[in-house]
């Protein structure tokens, strides 16, 4: 019996099509610095850098939807409910990734870069997911 062959690489969207991120104001800056070191051109903005410091979760999610940016957060206690409320009302919600505070930085950075490179536009619409992926 012949051994099953697996592809050596995963097909990712066309070059230039990448996920756009919004990091909430309490997102770990060490993770952000590591992301920028590994991929200087990553399309990620911090809430405080675009005038969103101190705003409530609903407004943050609304801005993310207007800008078509997936939210990165450590706030598992309140963002989830607000995100699902937007979905239930039929409002745009491009996605939320909640990052465990206890997650290893390297694994988190690897996961975010994998998602950045291999996600299609709109793939995470209406979803709340958790990192690390494994």
C-alpha positions in Angstrom: 0.0 0.0 0.0 1.4 3.4 -1.0 1.9 6.0 1.7 -0.6 8.9 1.7 1.1 12.1 0.4 0.4 15.4 2.0 1.0 18.8 0.4 4.1 20.7 1.7 2.4 24.0 2.0 -1.0 25.5 2.7 -2.7 27.6 0.0 -3.1 31.1 1.2 -5.0 34.0 -0.3 -3.4 35.9 -3.2 -0.5 38.1 -2.2 -1.5 41.5 -0.9 -4.8 40.2 0.6 -4.2 40.1 4.3 -6.3 40.4 7.5 -6.5 43.9 9.0 -6.4 44.0 12.8 -7.4 46.4 15.6 -5.8 45.8 19.0 -7.9 47.1 21.9 -6.2 49.5 24.3 -5.3 46.9 26.9 -3.8 44.4 24.4 -0.2 43.3 25.4 2.3 45.7 23.8 5.0 43.0 24.0 2.9 40.9 21.6 2.5 43.8 19.3 6.2 44.6 19.3 7.0 41.0 18.5 4.5 41.0 15.6 6.1 44.2 14.1 9.5 42.7 14.5 8.5 39.5 12.7 6.4 41.2 10.0 7.0 44.9 9.8 4.2 45.5 7.3 1.5 43.8 9.4 -1.7 45.8 9.2 -2.5 46.4 12.8 -3.5 49.5 14.7 -3.9 50.1 18.4 -7.2 51.6 19.7 -5.3 54.4 21.4 -3.5 55.3 18.2 -6.7 56.0 16.3 -8.5 58.0 19.0 -10.4 55.1 20.6 -8.8 55.2 24.1 -11.4 54.8 26.8 -14.4 54.1 24.6 -16.9 51.4 25.4 -16.9 48.0 23.9 -19.9 48.7 21.6 -18.2 51.7 20.1 -15.0 49.8 19.7 -16.7 47.0 17.8 -18.6 49.5 15.7 -15.4 51.2 14.6 -13.8 47.8 13.9 -16.8 47.0 11.7 -16.6 50.4 9.9 -12.9 49.9 9.2 -13.3 46.1 8.4 -10.8 45.2 11.1 -10.7 42.1 13.3 -10.4 42.8 17.0 -7.6 41.4 19.1 -8.3 41.5 22.8 -7.6 40.0 26.2 -11.1 41.1 27.4 -13.0 37.8 27.6 -15.4 39.0 30.2 -17.4 41.7 28.2 -16.4 41.8 24.5 -17.9 38.4 23.7 -21.4 39.4 24.7 -21.2 42.7 22.8 -19.9 41.0 19.7 -22.7 38.4 19.7 -25.3 41.1 20.3 -24.1 42.9 17.1 -24.4 39.6 15.2 -27.9 39.0 16.6 -29.0 42.5 15.5 -27.7 41.9 12.0 -24.9 44.4 12.3 -21.4 43.9 10.8 -18.9 42.3 13.2 -15.7 41.3 11.3 -14.5 39.0 14.0 -12.9 38.9 17.5 -9.9 36.9 18.6 -9.6 36.7 22.4 -6.1 36.0 23.5 -5.5 34.2 26.7 -3.4 36.3 29.1 -1.5 33.1 30.1 -0.7 32.1 26.5 3.0 31.8 25.4 3.9 34.9 23.4 5.7 33.0 20.6 2.7 30.8 20.0 0.4 33.7 20.1 2.5 35.7 17.6 2.8 32.6 15.3 -1.0 32.2 15.4 -1.7 35.8 14.6 0.8 35.8 11.7 -0.7 32.6 10.3 -4.2 34.1 10.5 -2.9 37.3 8.9 -1.3 35.5 6.0 -3.8 32.7 5.4 -7.3 34.2 6.1 -9.6 35.4 3.4 -11.4 38.7 3.7 -14.6 38.2 5.6 -13.6 34.7 6.8 -14.1 35.6 10.5 -17.3 37.7 10.1 -19.6 37.2 13.0 -17.2 34.9 14.9 -15.5 35.1 18.3 -12.4 32.8 18.4 -9.7 32.1 21.0 -6.0 32.1 20.8 -3.8 30.1 21.0 -5.3 28.0 18.2 -3.9 24.7 19.5 
